[in-house]
Amino acid sequence: MASIGTLDTGYYVVRDGIVYADHYGDTLPQLRTENRGLTHAYYLYVSFTETLARHARWPTPWPRNQSSQT
């Protein structure tokens, strides 16, 4: 994970997104342990219904790539 190398150079790292335990289960605790500075972790649960409502408020709900616009 690039975050570990980035922390080693003294930069701050913000890790954002959907993080699957099956894939990152060992890496994130390692990142937390090896960080020489402060580590903060936050979890935000948003229901699927709320997610759909939030996306519906976007000006363009879903970005489309050129190949899907046929």
MARTOR-247927 format. One record per atom (N, C-alpha, C): residue number from 1; residue in three letters; atom name; x, y, z. Coordinates in Angstrom, 3 decimals. Layout:
<rs>
{i: NUM	aa: ALA	at: CA	x: X	y: Y	z: Z}
...
</rs>
This chain:
<rs>
{i: 1	aa: MET	at: N	x: 0.859	y: -1.176	z: 0.000}
{i: 1	aa: MET	at: CA	x: 0.000	y: 0.000	z: 0.000}
{i: 1	aa: MET	at: C	x: 0.901	y: 1.233	z: 0.000}
{i: 2	aa: ALA	at: N	x: 0.629	y: 2.147	z: -0.892}
{i: 2	aa: ALA	at: CA	x: 1.443	y: 3.354	z: -1.037}
{i: 2	aa: ALA	at: C	x: 1.411	y: 4.219	z: 0.220}
{i: 3	aa: SER	at: N	x: 0.371	y: 4.077	z: 1.023}
{i: 3	aa: SER	at: CA	x: 0.250	y: 4.888	z: 2.242}
{i: 3	aa: SER	at: C	x: 1.418	y: 4.678	z: 3.184}
{i: 4	aa: ILE	at: N	x: 1.907	y: 3.447	z: 3.275}
{i: 4	aa: ILE	at: CA	x: 3.007	y: 3.149	z: 4.199}
{i: 4	aa: ILE	at: C	x: 4.271	y: 3.887	z: 3.769}
{i: 5	aa: GLY	at: N	x: 4.595	y: 3.834	z: 2.491}
{i: 5	aa: GLY	at: CA	x: 5.768	y: 4.545	z: 1.994}
{i: 5	aa: GLY	at: C	x: 5.635	y: 6.042	z: 2.141}
{i: 6	aa: THR	at: N	x: 4.442	y: 6.550	z: 1.947}
{i: 6	aa: THR	at: CA	x: 4.196	y: 7.986	z: 2.075}
{i: 6	aa: THR	at: C	x: 4.383	y: 8.437	z: 3.507}
{i: 7	aa: LEU	at: N	x: 3.892	y: 7.676	z: 4.460}
{i: 7	aa: LEU	at: CA	x: 4.078	y: 8.012	z: 5.873}
{i: 7	aa: LEU	at: C	x: 5.560	y: 8.014	z: 6.242}
{i: 8	aa: ASP	at: N	x: 6.311	y: 7.087	z: 5.672}
{i: 8	aa: ASP	at: CA	x: 7.741	y: 7.001	z: 5.970}
{i: 8	aa: ASP	at: C	x: 8.498	y: 8.248	z: 5.541}
{i: 9	aa: THR	at: N	x: 7.979	y: 8.975	z: 4.554}
{i: 9	aa: THR	at: CA	x: 8.653	y: 10.194	z: 4.102}
{i: 9	aa: THR	at: C	x: 8.217	y: 11.420	z: 4.881}
{i: 10	aa: GLY	at: N	x: 7.279	y: 11.257	z: 5.820}
{i: 10	aa: GLY	at: CA	x: 6.871	y: 12.358	z: 6.676}
{i: 10	aa: GLY	at: C	x: 5.608	y: 13.074	z: 6.256}
{i: 11	aa: TYR	at: N	x: 4.934	y: 12.588	z: 5.219}
{i: 11	aa: TYR	at: CA	x: 3.697	y: 13.215	z: 4.771}
{i: 11	aa: TYR	at: C	x: 2.502	y: 12.694	z: 5.560}
{i: 12	aa: TYR	at: N	x: 1.448	y: 13.493	z: 5.610}
{i: 12	aa: TYR	at: CA	x: 0.185	y: 13.051	z: 6.176}
{i: 12	aa: TYR	at: C	x: -0.547	y: 12.203	z: 5.133}
{i: 13	aa: VAL	at: N	x: -1.304	y: 11.255	z: 5.594}
{i: 13	aa: VAL	at: CA	x: -2.055	y: 10.381	z: 4.691}
{i: 13	aa: VAL	at: C	x: -3.508	y: 10.365	z: 5.124}
{i: 14	aa: VAL	at: N	x: -4.395	y: 10.545	z: 4.166}
{i: 14	aa: VAL	at: CA	x: -5.823	y: 10.376	z: 4.401}
{i: 14	aa: VAL	at: C	x: -6.261	y: 9.215	z: 3.525}
{i: 15	aa: ARG	at: N	x: -6.712	y: 8.174	z: 4.146}
{i: 15	aa: ARG	at: CA	x: -7.172	y: 6.981	z: 3.431}
{i: 15	aa: ARG	at: C	x: -8.688	y: 7.023	z: 3.457}
{i: 16	aa: ASP	at: N	x: -9.295	y: 7.095	z: 2.292}
{i: 16	aa: ASP	at: CA	x: -10.734	y: 7.287	z: 2.201}
{i: 16	aa: ASP	at: C	x: -11.313	y: 6.267	z: 1.248}
{i: 17	aa: GLY	at: N	x: -12.514	y: 5.846	z: 1.509}
{i: 17	aa: GLY	at: CA	x: -13.203	y: 4.969	z: 0.577}
{i: 17	aa: GLY	at: C	x: -13.709	y: 3.717	z: 1.244}
{i: 18	aa: ILE	at: N	x: -14.195	y: 2.830	z: 0.420}
{i: 18	aa: ILE	at: CA	x: -14.694	y: 1.544	z: 0.908}
{i: 18	aa: ILE	at: C	x: -13.493	y: 0.629	z: 1.058}
{i: 19	aa: VAL	at: N	x: -13.272	y: 0.154	z: 2.259}
{i: 19	aa: VAL	at: CA	x: -12.102	y: -0.668	z: 2.552}
{i: 19	aa: VAL	at: C	x: -12.601	y: -2.039	z: 3.005}
{i: 20	aa: TYR	at: N	x: -12.376	y: -3.045	z: 2.190}
{i: 20	aa: TYR	at: CA	x: -12.854	y: -4.395	z: 2.483}
{i: 20	aa: TYR	at: C	x: -11.890	y: -5.121	z: 3.406}
{i: 21	aa: ALA	at: N	x: -12.420	y: -5.673	z: 4.475}
{i: 21	aa: ALA	at: CA	x: -11.599	y: -6.385	z: 5.460}
{i: 21	aa: ALA	at: C	x: -10.908	y: -7.591	z: 4.841}
{i: 22	aa: ASP	at: N	x: -11.566	y: -8.271	z: 3.902}
{i: 22	aa: ASP	at: CA	x: -10.952	y: -9.441	z: 3.276}
{i: 22	aa: ASP	at: C	x: -9.661	y: -9.080	z: 2.547}
{i: 23	aa: HIS	at: N	x: -9.610	y: -7.892	z: 2.003}
{i: 23	aa: HIS	at: CA	x: -8.438	y: -7.473	z: 1.240}
{i: 23	aa: HIS	at: C	x: -7.442	y: -6.670	z: 2.092}
{i: 24	aa: TYR	at: N	x: -7.945	y: -5.775	z: 2.925}
{i: 24	aa: TYR	at: CA	x: -7.087	y: -4.859	z: 3.688}
{i: 24	aa: TYR	at: C	x: -7.013	y: -5.196	z: 5.178}
{i: 25	aa: GLY	at: N	x: -7.565	y: -6.320	z: 5.564}
{i: 25	aa: GLY	at: CA	x: -7.655	y: -6.670	z: 6.979}
{i: 25	aa: GLY	at: C	x: -6.334	y: -6.652	z: 7.725}
{i: 26	aa: ASP	at: N	x: -5.252	y: -7.067	z: 7.076}
{i: 26	aa: ASP	at: CA	x: -3.939	y: -7.070	z: 7.733}
{i: 26	aa: ASP	at: C	x: -3.178	y: -5.774	z: 7.496}
{i: 27	aa: THR	at: N	x: -3.442	y: -5.118	z: 6.374}
{i: 27	aa: THR	at: CA	x: -2.667	y: -3.948	z: 5.979}
{i: 27	aa: THR	at: C	x: -2.981	y: -2.719	z: 6.823}
{i: 28	aa: LEU	at: N	x: -4.250	y: -2.484	z: 7.104}
{i: 28	aa: LEU	at: CA	x: -4.606	y: -1.285	z: 7.863}
{i: 28	aa: LEU	at: C	x: -4.062	y: -1.302	z: 9.294}
{i: 29	aa: PRO	at: N	x: -4.159	y: -2.425	z: 10.017}
{i: 29	aa: PRO	at: CA	x: -3.510	y: -2.438	z: 11.341}
{i: 29	aa: PRO	at: C	x: -1.990	y: -2.247	z: 11.246}
{i: 30	aa: GLN	at: N	x: -1.380	y: -2.778	z: 10.193}
{i: 30	aa: GLN	at: CA	x: 0.062	y: -2.574	z: 9.990}
{i: 30	aa: GLN	at: C	x: 0.358	y: -1.097	z: 9.768}
{i: 31	aa: LEU	at: N	x: -0.457	y: -0.454	z: 8.963}
{i: 31	aa: LEU	at: CA	x: -0.295	y: 0.977	z: 8.711}
{i: 31	aa: LEU	at: C	x: -0.400	y: 1.766	z: 10.011}
{i: 32	aa: ARG	at: N	x: -1.359	y: 1.426	z: 10.823}
{i: 32	aa: ARG	at: CA	x: -1.568	y: 2.108	z: 12.106}
{i: 32	aa: ARG	at: C	x: -0.382	y: 1.873	z: 13.050}
{i: 33	aa: THR	at: N	x: 0.121	y: 0.646	z: 13.077}
{i: 33	aa: THR	at: CA	x: 1.234	y: 0.298	z: 13.964}
{i: 33	aa: THR	at: C	x: 2.537	y: 0.965	z: 13.544}
{i: 34	aa: GLU	at: N	x: 2.790	y: 1.008	z: 12.244}
{i: 34	aa: GLU	at: CA	x: 4.066	y: 1.524	z: 11.742}
{i: 34	aa: GLU	at: C	x: 4.107	y: 3.050	z: 11.637}
{i: 35	aa: ASN	at: N	x: 2.978	y: 3.705	z: 11.778}
{i: 35	aa: ASN	at: CA	x: 2.966	y: 5.163	z: 11.713}
{i: 35	aa: ASN	at: C	x: 3.646	y: 5.735	z: 12.947}
{i: 36	aa: ARG	at: N	x: 4.607	y: 6.621	z: 12.716}
{i: 36	aa: ARG	at: CA	x: 5.335	y: 7.218	z: 13.842}
{i: 36	aa: ARG	at: C	x: 4.574	y: 8.371	z: 14.475}
{i: 37	aa: GLY	at: N	x: 3.579	y: 8.875	z: 13.785}
{i: 37	aa: GLY	at: CA	x: 2.802	y: 9.994	z: 14.308}
{i: 37	aa: GLY	at: C	x: 1.468	y: 9.538	z: 14.870}
{i: 38	aa: LEU	at: N	x: 0.529	y: 10.465	z: 14.954}
{i: 38	aa: LEU	at: CA	x: -0.807	y: 10.153	z: 15.440}
{i: 38	aa: LEU	at: C	x: -1.603	y: 9.435	z: 14.359}
{i: 39	aa: THR	at: N	x: -2.449	y: 8.528	z: 14.779}
{i: 39	aa: THR	at: CA	x: -3.325	y: 7.818	z: 13.850}
{i: 39	aa: THR	at: C	x: -4.758	y: 7.962	z: 14.329}
{i: 40	aa: HIS	at: N	x: -5.629	y: 8.335	z: 13.416}
{i: 40	aa: HIS	at: CA	x: -7.053	y: 8.436	z: 13.718}
{i: 40	aa: HIS	at: C	x: -7.809	y: 7.620	z: 12.682}
{i: 41	aa: ALA	at: N	x: -8.805	y: 6.886	z: 13.118}
{i: 41	aa: ALA	at: CA	x: -9.640	y: 6.105	z: 12.204}
{i: 41	aa: ALA	at: C	x: -11.099	y: 6.423	z: 12.500}
{i: 42	aa: TYR	at: N	x: -11.849	y: 6.610	z: 11.440}
{i: 42	aa: TYR	at: CA	x: -13.266	y: 6.939	z: 11.576}
{i: 42	aa: TYR	at: C	x: -14.074	y: 6.027	z: 10.671}
{i: 43	aa: TYR	at: N	x: -15.242	y: 5.685	z: 11.109}
{i: 43	aa: TYR	at: CA	x: -16.148	y: 4.846	z: 10.341}
{i: 43	aa: TYR	at: C	x: -17.483	y: 5.561	z: 10.251}
{i: 44	aa: LEU	at: N	x: -17.989	y: 5.684	z: 9.057}
{i: 44	aa: LEU	at: CA	x: -19.281	y: 6.320	z: 8.854}
{i: 44	aa: LEU	at: C	x: -20.199	y: 5.316	z: 8.176}
{i: 45	aa: TYR	at: N	x: -21.285	y: 4.996	z: 8.832}
{i: 45	aa: TYR	at: CA	x: -22.267	y: 4.105	z: 8.220}
{i: 45	aa: TYR	at: C	x: -23.374	y: 4.948	z: 7.620}
{i: 46	aa: VAL	at: N	x: -23.608	y: 4.746	z: 6.349}
{i: 46	aa: VAL	at: CA	x: -24.717	y: 5.399	z: 5.658}
{i: 46	aa: VAL	at: C	x: -25.527	y: 4.280	z: 5.010}
{i: 47	aa: SER	at: N	x: -26.812	y: 4.230	z: 5.308}
{i: 47	aa: SER	at: CA	x: -27.658	y: 3.167	z: 4.764}
{i: 47	aa: SER	at: C	x: -27.743	y: 3.277	z: 3.245}
{i: 48	aa: PHE	at: N	x: -28.112	y: 2.193	z: 2.616}
{i: 48	aa: PHE	at: CA	x: -28.251	y: 2.188	z: 1.163}
{i: 48	aa: PHE	at: C	x: -29.318	y: 3.186	z: 0.724}
{i: 49	aa: THR	at: N	x: -30.419	y: 3.257	z: 1.452}
{i: 49	aa: THR	at: CA	x: -31.487	y: 4.202	z: 1.133}
{i: 49	aa: THR	at: C	x: -30.983	y: 5.638	z: 1.194}
{i: 50	aa: GLU	at: N	x: -30.225	y: 5.976	z: 2.224}
{i: 50	aa: GLU	at: CA	x: -29.666	y: 7.323	z: 2.349}
{i: 50	aa: GLU	at: C	x: -28.647	y: 7.590	z: 1.244}
{i: 51	aa: THR	at: N	x: -27.861	y: 6.593	z: 0.893}
{i: 51	aa: THR	at: CA	x: -26.897	y: 6.743	z: -0.196}
{i: 51	aa: THR	at: C	x: -27.609	y: 7.104	z: -1.496}
{i: 52	aa: LEU	at: N	x: -28.694	y: 6.404	z: -1.798}
{i: 52	aa: LEU	at: CA	x: -29.457	y: 6.707	z: -3.013}
{i: 52	aa: LEU	at: C	x: -30.036	y: 8.114	z: -2.964}
{i: 53	aa: ALA	at: N	x: -30.539	y: 8.515	z: -1.802}
{i: 53	aa: ALA	at: CA	x: -31.098	y: 9.860	z: -1.663}
{i: 53	aa: ALA	at: C	x: -30.015	y: 10.923	z: -1.877}
{i: 54	aa: ARG	at: N	x: -28.833	y: 10.709	z: -1.342}
{i: 54	aa: ARG	at: CA	x: -27.738	y: 11.673	z: -1.516}
{i: 54	aa: ARG	at: C	x: -27.299	y: 11.752	z: -2.974}
{i: 55	aa: HIS	at: N	x: -27.203	y: 10.620	z: -3.630}
{i: 55	aa: HIS	at: CA	x: -26.798	y: 10.610	z: -5.035}
{i: 55	aa: HIS	at: C	x: -27.849	y: 11.278	z: -5.913}
{i: 56	aa: ALA	at: N	x: -29.105	y: 11.157	z: -5.556}
{i: 56	aa: ALA	at: CA	x: -30.180	y: 11.775	z: -6.342}
{i: 56	aa: ALA	at: C	x: -30.103	y: 13.300	z: -6.304}
{i: 57	aa: ARG	at: N	x: -29.468	y: 13.859	z: -5.299}
{i: 57	aa: ARG	at: CA	x: -29.344	y: 15.317	z: -5.176}
{i: 57	aa: ARG	at: C	x: -28.198	y: 15.879	z: -6.018}
{i: 58	aa: TRP	at: N	x: -27.329	y: 15.034	z: -6.558}
{i: 58	aa: TRP	at: CA	x: -26.222	y: 15.507	z: -7.390}
{i: 58	aa: TRP	at: C	x: -26.767	y: 16.078	z: -8.692}
{i: 59	aa: PRO	at: N	x: -26.115	y: 17.103	z: -9.255}
{i: 59	aa: PRO	at: CA	x: -26.562	y: 17.637	z: -10.548}
{i: 59	aa: PRO	at: C	x: -26.586	y: 16.560	z: -11.640}
{i: 60	aa: THR	at: N	x: -25.541	y: 15.754	z: -11.702}
{i: 60	aa: THR	at: CA	x: -25.488	y: 14.597	z: -12.599}
{i: 60	aa: THR	at: C	x: -25.275	y: 13.386	z: -11.707}
{i: 61	aa: PRO	at: N	x: -26.329	y: 12.606	z: -11.467}
{i: 61	aa: PRO	at: CA	x: -26.232	y: 11.539	z: -10.471}
{i: 61	aa: PRO	at: C	x: -25.090	y: 10.550	z: -10.691}
{i: 62	aa: TRP	at: N	x: -24.870	y: 10.096	z: -11.901}
{i: 62	aa: TRP	at: CA	x: -23.819	y: 9.110	z: -12.124}
{i: 62	aa: TRP	at: C	x: -22.979	y: 9.536	z: -13.307}
{i: 63	aa: PRO	at: N	x: -21.690	y: 9.757	z: -13.107}
{i: 63	aa: PRO	at: CA	x: -20.841	y: 10.095	z: -14.253}
{i: 63	aa: PRO	at: C	x: -20.799	y: 8.911	z: -15.220}
{i: 64	aa: ARG	at: N	x: -20.834	y: 9.214	z: -16.490}
{i: 64	aa: ARG	at: CA	x: -20.811	y: 8.164	z: -17.502}
{i: 64	aa: ARG	at: C	x: -19.574	y: 8.345	z: -18.367}
{i: 65	aa: ASN	at: N	x: -18.940	y: 7.224	z: -18.697}
{i: 65	aa: ASN	at: CA	x: -17.816	y: 7.335	z: -19.616}
{i: 65	aa: ASN	at: C	x: -18.353	y: 7.318	z: -21.035}
{i: 66	aa: GLN	at: N	x: -17.525	y: 7.678	z: -21.981}
{i: 66	aa: GLN	at: CA	x: -17.956	y: 7.822	z: -23.377}
{i: 66	aa: GLN	at: C	x: -18.477	y: 6.522	z: -23.961}
{i: 67	aa: SER	at: N	x: -17.902	y: 5.389	z: -23.595}
{i: 67	aa: SER	at: CA	x: -18.301	y: 4.117	z: -24.190}
{i: 67	aa: SER	at: C	x: -19.701	y: 3.671	z: -23.758}
{i: 68	aa: SER	at: N	x: -20.215	y: 4.174	z: -22.651}
{i: 68	aa: SER	at: CA	x: -21.523	y: 3.744	z: -22.180}
{i: 68	aa: SER	at: C	x: -22.655	y: 4.638	z: -22.690}
{i: 69	aa: GLN	at: N	x: -22.329	y: 5.675	z: -23.442}
{i: 69	aa: GLN	at: CA	x: -23.353	y: 6.598	z: -23.945}
{i: 69	aa: GLN	at: C	x: -23.712	y: 6.244	z: -25.384}
{i: 70	aa: THR	at: N	x: -24.436	y: 5.159	z: -25.552}
{i: 70	aa: THR	at: CA	x: -24.821	y: 4.746	z: -26.904}
{i: 70	aa: THR	at: C	x: -26.310	y: 4.873	z: -27.093}
</rs>
